[in-house]
Amino acid sequence: MEEGGQLVGPQYKRLIALGKELDVPTWPHHQHGKHVFERKGRVLRFASYMPWASDPLGSGDFAQSLMRLDRLANAAPQNDELHTSKAAELDSLTFESWVRRTTKTATARTMWSIIGALTLADLQKRAASYRAKLA
């Protein structure tokens, strides 16, 4: 998932050396003025650290969907999630369809998309580590 450029600071000497070795270009990061976040043709200019902080409606939408997820998790019997009253219904949903059903704003959906990508990347890394241990 591409959500914009990545930053590397001077403290990352080995990463910078590898980038030079592989001819990966770098350029200065300017920190003056407003930040710009673009996703799917929508451009958001913001002065805060994160784009969603400049979108109170989207932030509220995300917070509300997070509370819904917490309520859903707390409703499941501990150590027996398969026997929750909504197990069959929930099992038929994908993460993406749950996000679409429980959010109304692009900002909230973007936040869930980032969380989903980070979670998937972590799971893939763990799976690779387990496979290496089994080999």
Secondary structure, 3 states (H helix, E strand, C coil): CCCCCCCCCCCCHHHHHHHHHCCCCCCCCCCCCCEEEEECCEEEEECCCCHHHHCHHHHHHHHHHHHHHHHHHHHCCCCCHHHCCCHHHHHCCCHHHHHHHHCCCHHHHHHHHHHHHHHHHHHHHHHHHHHHHHC
